[in-house]
Amino acid sequence: MQQAGISVTTGTTKFVIKYKLNGERRFDFAQLQSGSVEEATAALKAIHGESSDEITDIKVSKAL
């Protein structure tokens, strides 16, 4: 559903995912249903692809 140029997805909440990518601290935002680490890991793999990058120290919290 589109409203005024903003994509609205029902049943999900915006989360911030804090993690390390090859030892470097990073963060990304994602629309997730439950905010679980497993769901966040899947979202990060979708963002970064199935490369040999090491994703560690994943922490998920609701975005403000």
N, C-alpha and C positions, 0 to 999 in steps of 0.2 A: 504494500500500500504506500503511495506517495502523497505527501501533503506539503505544499509550498517548498518543494525541492529537498525535503527531508525524508529519508527512508525510515519507515516505522515498521518494526518487526514485533508482532505480538507474541507473548509468552517468553520473552527473553529480557534480560537486564544487562545494562552496560557494566562491565567489570574492567578493572585494571589488572594486568598480569605483570608482576615484577619477577625477573629471572636473570640468569647469567647465560650469555651466549659465548661459548669458548672462553669463559672466565671474565668476560666484560659485562658489567651491570647494564641491563636494558629494561624497558617497559613498553607494553603495547596495550591497546584497548580492544575489547572484543565483546560482542553480544553473545552471552551464554545463557543457558537455561538454569543450571544449578550452581555454577561457580565452583565446581569441583576441580581438583588438580588434574584429574584425568581429562576432563573436558578442556581445560586450559592447555594441556599438553597437545591435544589434538588441534586446537586453534593455532598454537605456535608452529606446529608442523605444517599446517596449511599456509601460514604466513611465510615461513622460511624454507619450505620444501623439504623433501626427504634427503637432505644432504648429509654430509659427515659432521656437520656442526654439532657441538655438544651443548644441550640445553639442560641447565641444572638450577637448583635453588628456586623453584617455582613457588610463588606466593600469589594468591588471588584475593582481591577485595572489591567491594562495590565501588564504582566510580562516583565521585561527588557531583 
